[in-house]
Amino acid sequence: MSAQTNMAPVLRSVTVAVPIERAFDTFTRRIGDWWPLHTYGIFGEEAAGVAFDGARLVERRKFS
């Protein structure tokens, strides 16, 4: 069983000079290009990638 921590959400915004559809597509389809996986992923240095799989965000790890 794990303890639940109540924390305030992290809210950030960035304005880019592209159409909304293009920004959303890039943000979701290429999330593995910008997500700080080694510091904010569950696998740390063993992290291999992160991507959306349908409606789920899936993180993968390296196998030795």
CHARMM internal coordinates of N, CA and C (Angstrom, degrees):
IC EDIT
DIST 1 N 1 CA 1.4513
DIST 1 CA 1 C 1.5297
ANGL 1 N 1 CA 1 C 108.25
DIST 1 C 2 N 1.3020
ANGL 1 CA 1 C 2 N 117.92
DIHE 1 N 1 CA 1 C 2 N 139.51
DIST 2 N 2 CA 1.4641
ANGL 1 C 2 N 2 CA 121.76
DIHE 1 CA 1 C 2 N 2 CA -179.76
DIST 2 CA 2 C 1.5250
ANGL 2 N 2 CA 2 C 110.30
DIHE 1 C 2 N 2 CA 2 C -112.30
DIST 2 C 3 N 1.3071
ANGL 2 CA 2 C 3 N 114.92
DIHE 2 N 2 CA 2 C 3 N 150.27
DIST 3 N 3 CA 1.4606
ANGL 2 C 3 N 3 CA 120.50
DIHE 2 CA 2 C 3 N 3 CA 177.88
DIST 3 CA 3 C 1.5129
ANGL 3 N 3 CA 3 C 109.61
DIHE 2 C 3 N 3 CA 3 C -79.84
DIST 3 C 4 N 1.3049
ANGL 3 CA 3 C 4 N 116.74
DIHE 3 N 3 CA 3 C 4 N 144.27
DIST 4 N 4 CA 1.4590
ANGL 3 C 4 N 4 CA 121.33
DIHE 3 CA 3 C 4 N 4 CA 177.98
DIST 4 CA 4 C 1.5197
ANGL 4 N 4 CA 4 C 108.61
DIHE 3 C 4 N 4 CA 4 C -98.89
DIST 4 C 5 N 1.3157
ANGL 4 CA 4 C 5 N 116.42
DIHE 4 N 4 CA 4 C 5 N 132.70
DIST 5 N 5 CA 1.4582
ANGL 4 C 5 N 5 CA 122.04
DIHE 4 CA 4 C 5 N 5 CA 179.02
DIST 5 CA 5 C 1.5168
ANGL 5 N 5 CA 5 C 108.71
DIHE 4 C 5 N 5 CA 5 C -110.15
DIST 5 C 6 N 1.3079
ANGL 5 CA 5 C 6 N 116.47
DIHE 5 N 5 CA 5 C 6 N 129.88
DIST 6 N 6 CA 1.4574
ANGL 5 C 6 N 6 CA 120.54
DIHE 5 CA 5 C 6 N 6 CA 176.03
DIST 6 CA 6 C 1.5158
ANGL 6 N 6 CA 6 C 108.50
DIHE 5 C 6 N 6 CA 6 C -92.29
DIST 6 C 7 N 1.3058
ANGL 6 CA 6 C 7 N 115.57
DIHE 6 N 6 CA 6 C 7 N 117.96
DIST 7 N 7 CA 1.4556
ANGL 6 C 7 N 7 CA 121.50
DIHE 6 CA 6 C 7 N 7 CA -179.43
DIST 7 CA 7 C 1.5198
ANGL 7 N 7 CA 7 C 109.11
DIHE 6 C 7 N 7 CA 7 C -131.21
DIST 7 C 8 N 1.3085
ANGL 7 CA 7 C 8 N 115.44
DIHE 7 N 7 CA 7 C 8 N 150.97
DIST 8 N 8 CA 1.4617
ANGL 7 C 8 N 8 CA 120.13
DIHE 7 CA 7 C 8 N 8 CA 175.47
DIST 8 CA 8 C 1.5328
ANGL 8 N 8 CA 8 C 108.52
DIHE 7 C 8 N 8 CA 8 C -68.94
DIST 8 C 9 N 1.3316
ANGL 8 CA 8 C 9 N 117.97
DIHE 8 N 8 CA 8 C 9 N 143.61
DIST 9 N 9 CA 1.4688
ANGL 8 C 9 N 9 CA 119.62
DIHE 8 CA 8 C 9 N 9 CA 178.53
DIST 9 CA 9 C 1.5196
ANGL 9 N 9 CA 9 C 110.91
DIHE 8 C 9 N 9 CA 9 C -67.08
DIST 9 C 10 N 1.3301
ANGL 9 CA 9 C 10 N 115.08
DIHE 9 N 9 CA 9 C 10 N 151.50
DIST 10 N 10 CA 1.4640
ANGL 9 C 10 N 10 CA 121.31
DIHE 9 CA 9 C 10 N 10 CA 175.29
DIST 10 CA 10 C 1.5261
ANGL 10 N 10 CA 10 C 106.79
DIHE 9 C 10 N 10 CA 10 C -92.54
DIST 10 C 11 N 1.3023
ANGL 10 CA 10 C 11 N 116.20
DIHE 10 N 10 CA 10 C 11 N 118.73
DIST 11 N 11 CA 1.4620
ANGL 10 C 11 N 11 CA 121.30
DIHE 10 CA 10 C 11 N 11 CA -178.80
DIST 11 CA 11 C 1.5216
ANGL 11 N 11 CA 11 C 109.05
DIHE 10 C 11 N 11 CA 11 C -117.04
DIST 11 C 12 N 1.3097
ANGL 11 CA 11 C 12 N 116.20
DIHE 11 N 11 CA 11 C 12 N 125.52
DIST 12 N 12 CA 1.4635
ANGL 11 C 12 N 12 CA 122.24
DIHE 11 CA 11 C 12 N 12 CA 177.61
DIST 12 CA 12 C 1.5192
ANGL 12 N 12 CA 12 C 107.82
DIHE 11 C 12 N 12 CA 12 C -139.84
DIST 12 C 13 N 1.3099
ANGL 12 CA 12 C 13 N 115.92
DIHE 12 N 12 CA 12 C 13 N 153.77
DIST 13 N 13 CA 1.4583
ANGL 12 C 13 N 13 CA 119.30
DIHE 12 CA 12 C 13 N 13 CA 175.35
DIST 13 CA 13 C 1.5149
ANGL 13 N 13 CA 13 C 109.33
DIHE 12 C 13 N 13 CA 13 C -139.88
DIST 13 C 14 N 1.3248
ANGL 13 CA 13 C 14 N 114.23
DIHE 13 N 13 CA 13 C 14 N 150.99
DIST 14 N 14 CA 1.4589
ANGL 13 C 14 N 14 CA 122.28
DIHE 13 CA 13 C 14 N 14 CA 178.23
DIST 14 CA 14 C 1.5182
ANGL 14 N 14 CA 14 C 106.80
DIHE 13 C 14 N 14 CA 14 C -136.93
DIST 14 C 15 N 1.3050
ANGL 14 CA 14 C 15 N 116.79
DIHE 14 N 14 CA 14 C 15 N 134.72
DIST 15 N 15 CA 1.4548
ANGL 14 C 15 N 15 CA 121.33
DIHE 14 CA 14 C 15 N 15 CA 177.01
DIST 15 CA 15 C 1.5308
ANGL 15 N 15 CA 15 C 108.40
DIHE 14 C 15 N 15 CA 15 C -103.04
DIST 15 C 16 N 1.3214
ANGL 15 CA 15 C 16 N 116.39
DIHE 15 N 15 CA 15 C 16 N 126.72
DIST 16 N 16 CA 1.4604
ANGL 15 C 16 N 16 CA 121.78
DIHE 15 CA 15 C 16 N 16 CA 178.78
DIST 16 CA 16 C 1.5220
ANGL 16 N 16 CA 16 C 108.89
DIHE 15 C 16 N 16 CA 16 C -123.22
DIST 16 C 17 N 1.3014
ANGL 16 CA 16 C 17 N 116.29
DIHE 16 N 16 CA 16 C 17 N 149.70
DIST 17 N 17 CA 1.4632
ANGL 16 C 17 N 17 CA 121.36
DIHE 16 CA 16 C 17 N 17 CA -176.04
DIST 17 CA 17 C 1.5324
ANGL 17 N 17 CA 17 C 111.40
DIHE 16 C 17 N 17 CA 17 C -90.57
DIST 17 C 18 N 1.3280
ANGL 17 CA 17 C 18 N 115.87
DIHE 17 N 17 CA 17 C 18 N 59.20
DIST 18 N 18 CA 1.4724
ANGL 17 C 18 N 18 CA 121.71
DIHE 17 CA 17 C 18 N 18 CA 175.78
DIST 18 CA 18 C 1.5284
ANGL 18 N 18 CA 18 C 107.84
DIHE 17 C 18 N 18 CA 18 C -139.30
DIST 18 C 19 N 1.3206
ANGL 18 CA 18 C 19 N 117.44
DIHE 18 N 18 CA 18 C 19 N 162.09
DIST 19 N 19 CA 1.4650
ANGL 18 C 19 N 19 CA 119.66
DIHE 18 CA 18 C 19 N 19 CA 176.33
DIST 19 CA 19 C 1.5415
ANGL 19 N 19 CA 19 C 111.21
DIHE 18 C 19 N 19 CA 19 C -60.82
DIST 19 C 20 N 1.3052
ANGL 19 CA 19 C 20 N 117.17
DIHE 19 N 19 CA 19 C 20 N 149.83
DIST 20 N 20 CA 1.4633
ANGL 19 C 20 N 20 CA 122.97
DIHE 19 CA 19 C 20 N 20 CA -178.67
DIST 20 CA 20 C 1.5254
ANGL 20 N 20 CA 20 C 111.56
DIHE 19 C 20 N 20 CA 20 C -53.76
DIST 20 C 21 N 1.3225
ANGL 20 CA 20 C 21 N 117.56
DIHE 20 N 20 CA 20 C 21 N -43.03
DIST 21 N 21 CA 1.4547
ANGL 20 C 21 N 21 CA 121.37
DIHE 20 CA 20 C 21 N 21 CA -177.60
DIST 21 CA 21 C 1.5254
ANGL 21 N 21 CA 21 C 111.41
DIHE 20 C 21 N 21 CA 21 C -61.46
DIST 21 C 22 N 1.3329
ANGL 21 CA 21 C 22 N 116.60
DIHE 21 N 21 CA 21 C 22 N -41.14
DIST 22 N 22 CA 1.4662
ANGL 21 C 22 N 22 CA 120.36
DIHE 21 CA 21 C 22 N 22 CA 179.94
DIST 22 CA 22 C 1.5263
ANGL 22 N 22 CA 22 C 110.37
DIHE 21 C 22 N 22 CA 22 C -68.56
DIST 22 C 23 N 1.3205
ANGL 22 CA 22 C 23 N 117.90
DIHE 22 N 22 CA 22 C 23 N -42.73
DIST 23 N 23 CA 1.4631
ANGL 22 C 23 N 23 CA 121.17
DIHE 22 CA 22 C 23 N 23 CA 179.05
DIST 23 CA 23 C 1.5294
ANGL 23 N 23 CA 23 C 110.39
DIHE 22 C 23 N 23 CA 23 C -61.22
DIST 23 C 24 N 1.3203
ANGL 23 CA 23 C 24 N 117.70
DIHE 23 N 23 CA 23 C 24 N -45.92
DIST 24 N 24 CA 1.4620
ANGL 23 C 24 N 24 CA 121.36
DIHE 23 CA 23 C 24 N 24 CA -179.86
DIST 24 CA 24 C 1.5193
ANGL 24 N 24 CA 24 C 110.97
DIHE 23 C 24 N 24 CA 24 C -63.32
DIST 24 C 25 N 1.3262
ANGL 24 CA 24 C 25 N 117.51
DIHE 24 N 24 CA 24 C 25 N -44.46
DIST 25 N 25 CA 1.4580
ANGL 24 C 25 N 25 CA 121.80
DIHE 24 CA 24 C 25 N 25 CA 179.88
DIST 25 CA 25 C 1.5270
ANGL 25 N 25 CA 25 C 110.52
DIHE 24 C 25 N 25 CA 25 C -60.34
DIST 25 C 26 N 1.3202
ANGL 25 CA 25 C 26 N 116.71
DIHE 25 N 25 CA 25 C 26 N -46.25
DIST 26 N 26 CA 1.4656
ANGL 25 C 26 N 26 CA 120.41
DIHE 25 CA 25 C 26 N 26 CA -179.93
DIST 26 CA 26 C 1.5256
ANGL 26 N 26 CA 26 C 110.78
DIHE 25 C 26 N 26 CA 26 C -65.90
DIST 26 C 27 N 1.3256
ANGL 26 CA 26 C 27 N 117.06
DIHE 26 N 26 CA 26 C 27 N -43.26
DIST 27 N 27 CA 1.4583
ANGL 26 C 27 N 27 CA 122.01
DIHE 26 CA 26 C 27 N 27 CA 179.64
DIST 27 CA 27 C 1.5213
ANGL 27 N 27 CA 27 C 111.57
DIHE 26 C 27 N 27 CA 27 C -58.76
DIST 27 C 28 N 1.3170
ANGL 27 CA 27 C 28 N 117.95
DIHE 27 N 27 CA 27 C 28 N -42.15
DIST 28 N 28 CA 1.4611
ANGL 27 C 28 N 28 CA 120.99
DIHE 27 CA 27 C 28 N 28 CA -176.12
DIST 28 CA 28 C 1.5243
ANGL 28 N 28 CA 28 C 113.02
DIHE 27 C 28 N 28 CA 28 C -87.98
DIST 28 C 29 N 1.3139
ANGL 28 CA 28 C 29 N 118.06
DIHE 28 N 28 CA 28 C 29 N -46.60
DIST 29 N 29 CA 1.4670
ANGL 28 C 29 N 29 CA 120.98
DIHE 28 CA 28 C 29 N 29 CA -176.35
DIST 29 CA 29 C 1.5181
ANGL 29 N 29 CA 29 C 112.09
DIHE 28 C 29 N 29 CA 29 C -69.17
DIST 29 C 30 N 1.3327
ANGL 29 CA 29 C 30 N 117.22
DIHE 29 N 29 CA 29 C 30 N -30.37
DIST 30 N 30 CA 1.4685
ANGL 29 C 30 N 30 CA 121.04
DIHE 29 CA 29 C 30 N 30 CA -177.12
DIST 30 CA 30 C 1.5280
ANGL 30 N 30 CA 30 C 111.97
DIHE 29 C 30 N 30 CA 30 C -114.09
DIST 30 C 31 N 1.3172
ANGL 30 CA 30 C 31 N 117.32
DIHE 30 N 30 CA 30 C 31 N 31.02
DIST 31 N 31 CA 1.4621
ANGL 30 C 31 N 31 CA 121.12
DIHE 30 CA 30 C 31 N 31 CA -177.73
DIST 31 CA 31 C 1.5344
ANGL 31 N 31 CA 31 C 111.66
DIHE 30 C 31 N 31 CA 31 C -58.26
DIST 31 C 32 N 1.3120
ANGL 31 CA 31 C 32 N 117.38
DIHE 31 N 31 CA 31 C 32 N -32.75
DIST 32 N 32 CA 1.4627
ANGL 31 C 32 N 32 CA 120.83
DIHE 31 CA 31 C 32 N 32 CA 178.50
DIST 32 CA 32 C 1.5225
ANGL 32 N 32 CA 32 C 113.77
DIHE 31 C 32 N 32 CA 32 C -66.07
DIST 32 C 33 N 1.3329
ANGL 32 CA 32 C 33 N 116.98
DIHE 32 N 32 CA 32 C 33 N -18.91
DIST 33 N 33 CA 1.4687
ANGL 32 C 33 N 33 CA 120.77
DIHE 32 CA 32 C 33 N 33 CA 179.01
DIST 33 CA 33 C 1.5235
ANGL 33 N 33 CA 33 C 112.78
DIHE 32 C 33 N 33 CA 33 C -77.70
DIST 33 C 34 N 1.3260
ANGL 33 CA 33 C 34 N 117.03
DIHE 33 N 33 CA 33 C 34 N -26.13
DIST 34 N 34 CA 1.4651
ANGL 33 C 34 N 34 CA 118.49
DIHE 33 CA 33 C 34 N 34 CA -174.66
DIST 34 CA 34 C 1.5249
ANGL 34 N 34 CA 34 C 114.29
DIHE 33 C 34 N 34 CA 34 C -120.49
DIST 34 C 35 N 1.3253
ANGL 34 CA 34 C 35 N 119.16
DIHE 34 N 34 CA 34 C 35 N -16.66
DIST 35 N 35 CA 1.4642
ANGL 34 C 35 N 35 CA 121.29
DIHE 34 CA 34 C 35 N 35 CA -178.54
DIST 35 CA 35 C 1.5350
ANGL 35 N 35 CA 35 C 109.38
DIHE 34 C 35 N 35 CA 35 C -69.30
DIST 35 C 36 N 1.3458
ANGL 35 CA 35 C 36 N 119.30
DIHE 35 N 35 CA 35 C 36 N 128.58
DIST 36 N 36 CA 1.4707
ANGL 35 C 36 N 36 CA 122.05
DIHE 35 CA 35 C 36 N 36 CA 179.80
DIST 36 CA 36 C 1.5358
ANGL 36 N 36 CA 36 C 110.51
DIHE 35 C 36 N 36 CA 36 C -75.87
DIST 36 C 37 N 1.3091
ANGL 36 CA 36 C 37 N 115.91
DIHE 36 N 36 CA 36 C 37 N 73.84
DIST 37 N 37 CA 1.4537
ANGL 36 C 37 N 37 CA 123.69
DIHE 36 CA 36 C 37 N 37 CA -169.86
DIST 37 CA 37 C 1.5234
ANGL 37 N 37 CA 37 C 114.11
DIHE 36 C 37 N 37 CA 37 C -61.06
DIST 37 C 38 N 1.3150
ANGL 37 CA 37 C 38 N 118.13
DIHE 37 N 37 CA 37 C 38 N -41.28
DIST 38 N 38 CA 1.4611
ANGL 37 C 38 N 38 CA 119.99
DIHE 37 CA 37 C 38 N 38 CA -176.25
DIST 38 CA 38 C 1.5233
ANGL 38 N 38 CA 38 C 112.76
DIHE 37 C 38 N 38 CA 38 C -70.21
DIST 38 C 39 N 1.3260
ANGL 38 CA 38 C 39 N 117.14
DIHE 38 N 38 CA 38 C 39 N -24.04
DIST 39 N 39 CA 1.4621
ANGL 38 C 39 N 39 CA 119.44
DIHE 38 CA 38 C 39 N 39 CA 179.19
DIST 39 CA 39 C 1.5228
ANGL 39 N 39 CA 39 C 113.05
DIHE 38 C 39 N 39 CA 39 C -103.92
DIST 39 C 40 N 1.3344
ANGL 39 CA 39 C 40 N 118.76
DIHE 39 N 39 CA 39 C 40 N -23.69
DIST 40 N 40 CA 1.4648
ANGL 39 C 40 N 40 CA 121.31
DIHE 39 CA 39 C 40 N 40 CA -177.70
DIST 40 CA 40 C 1.5229
ANGL 40 N 40 CA 40 C 113.28
DIHE 39 C 40 N 40 CA 40 C -122.01
DIST 40 C 41 N 1.3066
ANGL 40 CA 40 C 41 N 117.59
DIHE 40 N 40 CA 40 C 41 N 14.18
DIST 41 N 41 CA 1.4525
ANGL 40 C 41 N 41 CA 121.17
DIHE 40 CA 40 C 41 N 41 CA 176.51
DIST 41 CA 41 C 1.5192
ANGL 41 N 41 CA 41 C 110.38
DIHE 40 C 41 N 41 CA 41 C -99.58
DIST 41 C 42 N 1.3030
ANGL 41 CA 41 C 42 N 116.63
DIHE 41 N 41 CA 41 C 42 N 170.12
DIST 42 N 42 CA 1.4600
ANGL 41 C 42 N 42 CA 119.92
DIHE 41 CA 41 C 42 N 42 CA -178.52
DIST 42 CA 42 C 1.5261
ANGL 42 N 42 CA 42 C 112.83
DIHE 41 C 42 N 42 CA 42 C -84.41
DIST 42 C 43 N 1.3372
ANGL 42 CA 42 C 43 N 118.31
DIHE 42 N 42 CA 42 C 43 N -15.60
DIST 43 N 43 CA 1.4575
ANGL 42 C 43 N 43 CA 120.79
DIHE 42 CA 42 C 43 N 43 CA -176.97
DIST 43 CA 43 C 1.5240
ANGL 43 N 43 CA 43 C 114.24
DIHE 42 C 43 N 43 CA 43 C -102.47
DIST 43 C 44 N 1.3111
ANGL 43 CA 43 C 44 N 118.84
DIHE 43 N 43 CA 43 C 44 N -2.29
DIST 44 N 44 CA 1.4659
ANGL 43 C 44 N 44 CA 121.71
DIHE 43 CA 43 C 44 N 44 CA 177.98
DIST 44 CA 44 C 1.5178
ANGL 44 N 44 CA 44 C 111.99
DIHE 43 C 44 N 44 CA 44 C 57.73
DIST 44 C 45 N 1.3305
ANGL 44 CA 44 C 45 N 116.16
DIHE 44 N 44 CA 44 C 45 N -128.27
DIST 45 N 45 CA 1.4753
ANGL 44 C 45 N 45 CA 120.91
DIHE 44 CA 44 C 45 N 45 CA -177.65
DIST 45 CA 45 C 1.5273
ANGL 45 N 45 CA 45 C 113.04
DIHE 44 C 45 N 45 CA 45 C -68.64
DIST 45 C 46 N 1.3196
ANGL 45 CA 45 C 46 N 118.04
DIHE 45 N 45 CA 45 C 46 N -15.15
DIST 46 N 46 CA 1.4650
ANGL 45 C 46 N 46 CA 121.18
DIHE 45 CA 45 C 46 N 46 CA 178.06
DIST 46 CA 46 C 1.5229
ANGL 46 N 46 CA 46 C 112.06
DIHE 45 C 46 N 46 CA 46 C -88.44
DIST 46 C 47 N 1.3277
ANGL 46 CA 46 C 47 N 117.51
DIHE 46 N 46 CA 46 C 47 N 2.90
DIST 47 N 47 CA 1.4638
ANGL 46 C 47 N 47 CA 121.52
DIHE 46 CA 46 C 47 N 47 CA -178.84
DIST 47 CA 47 C 1.5209
ANGL 47 N 47 CA 47 C 110.20
DIHE 46 C 47 N 47 CA 47 C -65.10
DIST 47 C 48 N 1.3263
ANGL 47 CA 47 C 48 N 115.90
DIHE 47 N 47 CA 47 C 48 N 137.23
DIST 48 N 48 CA 1.4611
ANGL 47 C 48 N 48 CA 121.02
DIHE 47 CA 47 C 48 N 48 CA -179.45
DIST 48 CA 48 C 1.5221
ANGL 48 N 48 CA 48 C 112.62
DIHE 47 C 48 N 48 CA 48 C -115.68
DIST 48 C 49 N 1.3187
ANGL 48 CA 48 C 49 N 118.09
DIHE 48 N 48 CA 48 C 49 N -22.24
DIST 49 N 49 CA 1.4476
ANGL 48 C 49 N 49 CA 119.33
DIHE 48 CA 48 C 49 N 49 CA -179.83
DIST 49 CA 49 C 1.5158
ANGL 49 N 49 CA 49 C 111.89
DIHE 48 C 49 N 49 CA 49 C 169.25
DIST 49 C 50 N 1.3278
ANGL 49 CA 49 C 50 N 114.16
DIHE 49 N 49 CA 49 C 50 N 163.67
DIST 50 N 50 CA 1.4577
ANGL 49 C 50 N 50 CA 121.27
DIHE 49 CA 49 C 50 N 50 CA 177.76
DIST 50 CA 50 C 1.5247
ANGL 50 N 50 CA 50 C 107.35
DIHE 49 C 50 N 50 CA 50 C -142.98
DIST 50 C 51 N 1.3408
ANGL 50 CA 50 C 51 N 115.90
DIHE 50 N 50 CA 50 C 51 N 137.80
DIST 51 N 51 CA 1.4644
ANGL 50 C 51 N 51 CA 120.71
DIHE 50 CA 50 C 51 N 51 CA -179.88
DIST 51 CA 51 C 1.5223
ANGL 51 N 51 CA 51 C 108.77
DIHE 50 C 51 N 51 CA 51 C -161.67
DIST 51 C 52 N 1.3101
ANGL 51 CA 51 C 52 N 115.63
DIHE 51 N 51 CA 51 C 52 N 158.15
DIST 52 N 52 CA 1.4529
ANGL 51 C 52 N 52 CA 119.94
DIHE 51 CA 51 C 52 N 52 CA 174.08
DIST 52 CA 52 C 1.5197
ANGL 52 N 52 CA 52 C 109.07
DIHE 51 C 52 N 52 CA 52 C -78.09
DIST 52 C 53 N 1.3266
ANGL 52 CA 52 C 53 N 115.86
DIHE 52 N 52 CA 52 C 53 N 137.79
DIST 53 N 53 CA 1.4529
ANGL 52 C 53 N 53 CA 123.34
DIHE 52 CA 52 C 53 N 53 CA 173.85
DIST 53 CA 53 C 1.5212
ANGL 53 N 53 CA 53 C 104.97
DIHE 52 C 53 N 53 CA 53 C -122.80
DIST 53 C 54 N 1.3221
ANGL 53 CA 53 C 54 N 115.96
DIHE 53 N 53 CA 53 C 54 N 92.49
DIST 54 N 54 CA 1.4594
ANGL 53 C 54 N 54 CA 120.07
DIHE 53 CA 53 C 54 N 54 CA -170.99
DIST 54 CA 54 C 1.5197
ANGL 54 N 54 CA 54 C 108.38
DIHE 53 C 54 N 54 CA 54 C 67.88
DIST 54 C 55 N 1.3201
ANGL 54 CA 54 C 55 N 117.00
DIHE 54 N 54 CA 54 C 55 N -124.50
DIST 55 N 55 CA 1.4632
ANGL 54 C 55 N 55 CA 121.20
DIHE 54 CA 54 C 55 N 55 CA -179.91
DIST 55 CA 55 C 1.5268
ANGL 55 N 55 CA 55 C 112.52
DIHE 54 C 55 N 55 CA 55 C -91.26
DIST 55 C 56 N 1.3281
ANGL 55 CA 55 C 56 N 117.70
DIHE 55 N 55 CA 55 C 56 N -1.36
DIST 56 N 56 CA 1.4674
ANGL 55 C 56 N 56 CA 121.57
DIHE 55 CA 55 C 56 N 56 CA -177.40
DIST 56 CA 56 C 1.5094
ANGL 56 N 56 CA 56 C 111.69
DIHE 55 C 56 N 56 CA 56 C -101.67
DIST 56 C 57 N 1.3207
ANGL 56 CA 56 C 57 N 115.97
DIHE 56 N 56 CA 56 C 57 N 142.52
DIST 57 N 57 CA 1.4597
ANGL 56 C 57 N 57 CA 121.57
DIHE 56 CA 56 C 57 N 57 CA 172.79
DIST 57 CA 57 C 1.5164
ANGL 57 N 57 CA 57 C 106.60
DIHE 56 C 57 N 57 CA 57 C -94.48
DIST 57 C 58 N 1.3287
ANGL 57 CA 57 C 58 N 116.72
DIHE 57 N 57 CA 57 C 58 N 119.93
DIST 58 N 58 CA 1.4548
ANGL 57 C 58 N 58 CA 122.16
DIHE 57 CA 57 C 58 N 58 CA -174.01
DIST 58 CA 58 C 1.5203
ANGL 58 N 58 CA 58 C 109.62
DIHE 57 C 58 N 58 CA 58 C -114.99
DIST 58 C 59 N 1.3266
ANGL 58 CA 58 C 59 N 115.06
DIHE 58 N 58 CA 58 C 59 N 130.85
DIST 59 N 59 CA 1.4532
ANGL 58 C 59 N 59 CA 121.23
DIHE 58 CA 58 C 59 N 59 CA 175.96
DIST 59 CA 59 C 1.5256
ANGL 59 N 59 CA 59 C 108.71
DIHE 58 C 59 N 59 CA 59 C -108.73
DIST 59 C 60 N 1.3092
ANGL 59 CA 59 C 60 N 116.92
DIHE 59 N 59 CA 59 C 60 N 137.40
DIST 60 N 60 CA 1.4656
ANGL 59 C 60 N 60 CA 121.10
DIHE 59 CA 59 C 60 N 60 CA -179.01
DIST 60 CA 60 C 1.5336
ANGL 60 N 60 CA 60 C 108.77
DIHE 59 C 60 N 60 CA 60 C -116.83
DIST 60 C 61 N 1.3378
ANGL 60 CA 60 C 61 N 114.81
DIHE 60 N 60 CA 60 C 61 N 154.30
DIST 61 N 61 CA 1.4560
ANGL 60 C 61 N 61 CA 118.81
DIHE 60 CA 60 C 61 N 61 CA 178.58
DIST 61 CA 61 C 1.5131
ANGL 61 N 61 CA 61 C 110.03
DIHE 60 C 61 N 61 CA 61 C -123.59
DIST 61 C 62 N 1.3339
ANGL 61 CA 61 C 62 N 114.67
DIHE 61 N 61 CA 61 C 62 N 158.68
DIST 62 N 62 CA 1.4719
ANGL 61 C 62 N 62 CA 121.20
DIHE 61 CA 61 C 62 N 62 CA 178.06
DIST 62 CA 62 C 1.5136
ANGL 62 N 62 CA 62 C 109.51
DIHE 61 C 62 N 62 CA 62 C -74.74
DIST 62 C 63 N 1.3102
ANGL 62 CA 62 C 63 N 115.78
DIHE 62 N 62 CA 62 C 63 N 144.56
DIST 63 N 63 CA 1.4727
ANGL 62 C 63 N 63 CA 121.58
DIHE 62 CA 62 C 63 N 63 CA 173.20
DIST 63 CA 63 C 1.5025
ANGL 63 N 63 CA 63 C 108.26
DIHE 62 C 63 N 63 CA 63 C -113.10
DIST 63 C 64 N 1.2943
ANGL 63 CA 63 C 64 N 116.24
DIHE 63 N 63 CA 63 C 64 N 137.00
DIST 64 N 64 CA 1.4766
ANGL 63 C 64 N 64 CA 121.38
DIHE 63 CA 63 C 64 N 64 CA -179.58
DIST 64 CA 64 C 1.4927
ANGL 64 N 64 CA 64 C 110.51
DIHE 63 C 64 N 64 CA 64 C -88.61
END
COOR INIT
IC SEED 1 N 1 CA 1 C
IC BUILD
